[in-house]
Amino acid sequence: MNIIDEADKFKKIFENIVRDGLKKAKIDINKGVSIDQFHEYPIYSGDFEKSKMPNFHTTFFSLFNDNIEYRDYSSLFRKYVTKEDKKIDIGKLDGIDEFILFIENNTKIKEMFCIRDSEFKYAFLYMFISEFIGKYIYTYGTRYNKSNYNKLIFPILNCLFSEQIKLNIIIPILLVQFDLNSYKLNETTKIIKMSDTIQLSRYKIGNSKGTFEKIVKGCATHALSLYEYTLQYPSNNYWNITDALSKYRAFPLFIINSFFIALFLETGIYNGYEQVIAIPKDWMLYIPDGNLVNMHGTTANMYPVYLENGTWNNAAPKINIEQLRRLKKIFNKIINCKNKQIEMAIDRLIRALVRDNQEDAFLDILIGIEILLTDNEKTEVTYKLSMRISFIMNKLSKDIDYRKVLKELYTYRSAIVHGNSNKHKLSHSQFLNKDCYSIALDIFSKILKAIILDDTLINSKYIPQEIDNMIINKFSK
């Protein structure tokens, strides 16, 4: 039997179970049988007044309000029914024996439903059946309609019998406002305004540990959206796929981080992201509660920790269309370049921006500058750095003697590395009357942006040498 025939047989056998389940559920509902509510279903609480960011909570404290919006109709069904609970016995639904036999004879599908010899051999299968019928009732009521059944079963058949998944990836952008519903960055990447359904569905993604972290997670109106990622899975194992989609490192992090760095380089804003989320297209096995969307993902915590200090009570910065156009240019230059130095420098900048410890962040920044402007040089490193930094920075702003600036920065660096008791005093530049961290961050971000926007530099295999050539050409004229 080929895959198409197997899928069709699964669909027809399961259809009998669903029809009988709907019939029995209708009788119980008409009798007024008690129906449970979804456990901790996400609820929109309104916006924070100044930031205009959304706030969420769950139904945890309103489980007994019998709100029809949160009714879990799968609770009408159970296996191993007792006289006390009076549930519909899944094991007695029409077609159940034929359905189990079909699955037992298909090794891959048997693995999908975790069927092994144990006391609860068919536990996942029974859960699947009850959740499917419950979802049908929630969406369409108890009257059977073949078209409605086909809509609901299609993504499940894809999961069980197809060999690839198409995904959309969304990364909620924390505490930043946009005056638009959609902005195209390139053919596969957009900034989108998240719908109410997406907002509620993402609330349970990841493992936010504390109250403030949960609040920060909700504080996003828009998301970076990456379209049409295709994941091949010849092993056809649902559990392997969902496990992979729950791993931070499984996501295209260079593209994601390049966007947030482009946003920072253009606007000076880095509020980062708390979640990475994959939304499979027409692919699922276990059905989400109510109107929620099938999502997979995890916590990223790629944001500065100070966001948890009540920043949602302040006005959120707003990005205008001109900034977006410039951001778009920077973003596309980064992701289309083949320069490993740029990639490594962006990684260091991201690390610095999310670090809780400013000394560690300062060290990351200096390493990032060295990645861009040195090339395994053994002698006069500080001198060459100061020359290259001066050349780029003085093209952007007024003349500053960066030899003196760099000397102070590296004195502070040495104090951190060697545990100098005077490091706090040395953390402030006497020459610029400013803290060394802010000076270093300003230098790093301006140099990185200048290199990205210069076609010669961003595509060069030897950026330091290219800058040296520019310096020589300047003074030879």
N, C-alpha and C positions, 0 to 999 in steps of 0.2 A: 504494500500500500504506500503510495507516494504522500508527500507532505500535505498537498492540497486535499487529498481524499481523507487523510487523518484529521485534518482541521475540520472538514465538513462533517465527519462522523462525530467528533467531539461536540460540535455545535448542535447537532440534531439530538443526540442522547441527552445532553445537558438541558436542552429546551424542554423536554418532558418534565424534568425535575422542577424547573422554574415555574412552569404552568401549574403544576400541582401545588407548589409552595405558595403561589399567589392566591390560589383558590382557598387554601386552608387559612392563610393570613387574613383574607377578607372576612372570613367567618369570625375569627378571633377579634379583629378590630371592631366589627359590628357589635360584638358582645361587650365591648368596653374593656378588653384585657389590658392590663398595665404594660406600658412600653417604656423601656429605659431611655435615658438621654445619653448623648455622646459624652464621653468623659473628657473634661477640659477642652471643650470646643472653643476656638478663638473668637473673641468678640472685639469689635472696634469700639474704643471708649471715647473717641473724639480727638481733636487736635490740641496740642499745646498752644497756648494763646500767642506767644511771641514768635516761636520758631515755625509755627504752622506744621509741625511734624506730627504724624499719627501716634496714638497711644493705644495699646491693646491689653486685654486681660482675657481670662477664660471663664467657662461656665462652672468652674469648680465649686463656687459658692452659690450656684443657682440650679443645682441638679434636680430639685424637686418642684420646679416651677411649671413643669409640663408644657414647655414652649414647643410648639409644633416644628419650629425651625431646627430644633436640636434633637428631634426624636430619632432614636436608633432602632429602626425596624428589624434589624438583624437579631435583636434581643427576643423576638417572637419565636426563634428557632433554637433548638439545642439537641445535642445527642446525649444519650444516657439520661433520659427524662425521668423525673420522679413525680409521684402523685401530687406533691406539694406545689411544684413550680408550674405544672400544666402547660409546658411549652410544646410547640410543634416538633415532633420527633423527626429529625433529618433522615434517620435511618429507615423511615417508613414512607418517604416520599416516592412517588412513581418514578421508576427508571433508575433508582439509586444503585441497585445491584449491577445492572448493565454498565452503568457509568464507572463504578469501581473496578469492574472486570476489565474494561477498556483501558483504564489508567494503569492497572497492574501489568498489563501486557505491553506497555510502552515505557521503556527504561528511562528515557529523558524526562517525560512528564511525571513519572513516578518520583524521580529525584526532585523535580520542581516542587512537588507537594510533600516532600520529606517523608515519604511512606517507608517505614522500616518496621520490622517486627518488634513491637513493644505494646505496652498497655494502651497507649494512645496512638496507635498506628495511623489512624486517619484524622487526627486532630486538625492538621492544617487544611485538609480537604474539606472537612465539615465547616471550618471557619470560612473558607472560600465560598462555599455554597450559601451559608447564612448571610454573609456580607453582600454577595451578588444580589440575592433576592431582596435584602434590605435596601440596597441602593436603588433597585428597580422601583420599589414601593415609594421610596423617598422622592424619586425623580418623576415617575409616571403614574403612581397609584397602583391599585391592585388589579386593574383590568389588563389582561395580556394583549399586547400588540406586537406583531412580528417585527415591524420596522424599529420599534423601540428596543426590542430584544437584540436586534442586529447591531444597533448603535452601541449598546452596552457591551456586547460580547466581542466586538471587533478588536479593540486594543488588547484584550486577553488572548485572543487567537494569535495576534501578532507576537505577543510575548512567548507563547508556548511553541509556535511553529516557525516563525521567521528567523533569519540569521543575522539581522542587524537592527540597530535602534537609531532613530534620528532624534537628536536632542537639541533643545534650545537651552542656553546657559544664561542665567541672570545673576548679576551681582548688585544688590541694593547699595546705592551711594548715600552714605550717612550725612545727615545734617547739612545738605546743600539744596538750594531751591533752583528750579528751572522754570522759565515762563513758556513752556512748550510741552506738547504731549509726546513728540517724537523728534529726534534729530539724528540723521544718518551720518555716521563717521566713515563707513566704506560699505562695500557690497554685503558684508556679513556681520556688520557691527553697528548698533544703534544705541542711543540713549532713549529710553522709553519711560513714560509715566506708568506706574504699576496700577492695574485695576484693583478694585476692592477685593475680588476673589483671590488674586495673586497675593495681595497683602495678607489676608487672613490665612491663606494656605502656607505661607512661609514662616508663620509664627512658631511652628513646632520644629522647624528645621534646625538642627544643631543642638548643642547642649550649653545654653547660657546659664552660668553658674549662680550669679547673684541678681538681685532685683535691679540694680542700676545697669548691669549688662543687658538684661532683658529690655529695659527701657531704650537703651541705645540701639539695640537690634531693630526695634520698631521705627526708629527715627529716620525713615527714608521714604521719599515720595516717588523717586525715579530710580532706575537701575541701568547698568550697562548690560546690554543684551547681545549675545553672540548666537547667531543663527546657523541652523543646518549642520551641526556636528554629527557625524555618523560613526557609530561604534559597532564594530564587527564582533560577533561572539559565536564562533562555530561550536563552542562547547554547549551553547544553548542552556546555560545554567543561570536561572534568575538570581540565585543567592550570590554567585560570584559577581554578577553585574551590579546588583544593588550595593554590595560591599565596596566595589570599586568606586561607585558614585558617592559613597559616603566618606571618601578620602580626599583631603585638601589637595594633596599632590597630584590627584588624577585630573585636575582642571588645568586649562591652558594659562598658567600663572604669569608667563612672560607677557602675554597679550593683556591680561587683566591688570597687572602691575604697571604696564606701560601706559595704560589709560590714566590711572591715578597719578602717575608721575607727570604725565602731560598736563593734567589738571593743575597739579602743584606748580610746575614750571611756568604755566601761563598766569595763574591767579594767586599763587602763594598759599592756596588752601589745600591741606591734606587732612581730611577727616576719615578717609579710608573706607573700609568695609568690614562687616561682621560675619557675613555669610557668603558661601559659594553654593549655588543652587542649579541643579539640572532638571529640566522639565522634559521627560520623554514624550515624543509625539506619537500618539496612538499606540501606546505600549504600557501595559500594566498587568499585574497578577492580583495583587491585593488592593482593594478599592478604598479610596480615601473617604472620610466621613462627609456626610451632607453634600454641600456644593463645593467642597475643597478640591483643589487640583492635585493630581498625582505629581509629587516632587521628591527628589532625592538631593542630598547635599550634607553640608556640615558647617560647624562653626569655624571661622577663619581668625577672628580677633586681630585683624590687620588694621587697627586704628589706634590713635594715641590714647593712652589711658585717661588723660584729663577730660575726655569726652564724658566720662562717667560722673563728673563733678557738676551735674546739673546744667550742662550746656543746652539741653532741650528747653530751658526756661529763658534763653536768650534768642534774639533774632538770628535766623540762619542766613549765611551769605547767599546772595543770588547771582547766578551766572547769566550774563547777557549773550546775545547772539554773536556779537563781535568776538567775545572771548571764546565762544564755542568754535568759531571758524579758525581761530589761531590754534586752539587746542587740537582741533582735527588735523591740522597740518603737522604739528609736532608728533601726535600719536601715530599717524601713518608713516612718517619718516622713521620713527623708532622701529615699528614692527616690520618694515620693509628693508631695513638695513641688515647687513650680514656681519656687523662688527661685534665681535665678542667683548671688546672693551666696554662698549655702550651697555650691553646686557649686564655685565658684571658691575658696572658703575650704578646702574638702576637698582640692582639688587642691594647694593650697599646703602643707597639713598633711602630705599624703602625701610631697611633695617633701622637706620638712624631715626626716621620719622615715627616709627612705632615703639621705639625703646622707651622704657620707663626711666632708665638711668641715663642722665645727660652725659656723663663722662664716657660711657660706652658708645653713646650716639656720636659724640665728638670724634672718637677713634674711628668709627665707621666712616665718617665724613672724610677724614684725612686719607684713609685707605682708598676711598672712592676717587679722591682727587689724584692720588698717586697712580691708580689704575688708568686714568685718562691721560695723565701728563708725564709719566715716566715709563721707561722701557728696559727694565733690568740693568739700569745704569749703576756703575760701581762707585763713581766719583762725582763730587760736586752736585749731589742730588738736590739739596736745598737751593743752591744757586740756580740750577737749571729750572727747577720748579718755579722759583720766584720770577725768573725771566719770562717763562711761558705764561704764568698767571698774569703778570703785569701786562704782557702784550694783549691778551684777550680782554682783561678787565678794563684796561684804559681805553679800549675801543668802545666800551659800553658806558663808561662814566668818567668822572674827573680823575686827573692824575693822582695816584697814591703810590707811595714807595712800598711796594709789596714785599721787598726784602725785609723791611722792619716788621711788617705784619706777619710774615711767615716765620720769622725768628721767634716772635712771641707765641705763635701757635705751636711750634715744635718744642719750645721750652715747656709749655703747658702739657703737651703730649708726653714728654719725658717725665714730668712730675707725676702724671697719672700712672704711667707704666711702671715707674720705680717707687711708687708710694711715697713721694716727697710730701712732708708735712706742710709745706707751703703751697700745695697745689690749689687750694681755694683762692689764695691771693693771686696766684699766677693765672687763674681762670679769667681774669679781666685784662683786656688790652689797654695799656697805658697810652699807646700811640693813637688808637682810634676811640678810646674811652667807651668801650663796649665789650660785652662778654665774648669770649673766644668762640663759644659754640655758635652764636648768631653770626659772627664774622665768617667762620668756616662754612656754615650752611649757605650763606649768601654767595660766597665764592664758588662753592661746589655747584649750586643750582644755576648760577649765571653761566659758568663755564660749560656745564653739561648742555644747557639750552643753546648756547652759541655753537657748540660742536654739532649738535643735532641739526640746526638750521643751516649749517654750512655744508653743502654737498661734497666739497673736497675732503673735509675732515671726517664727516660721518662715514664715508665710504673708504677711508684710508685704512690700510693695514697697520700703519705706523703713525698714529696721530702725533706723538711727540716730535718725530722727525719732520712731519709736515708743518707743524707750528714753527719749528726752528727754521725751516726754509722760508716761511713767511716773514719771520723776523729778519733774516739775512737780506731778503728782497727789499724790505722796508728801508733798511739802513744803507743798502747799496745804491739806491736811487739818488 
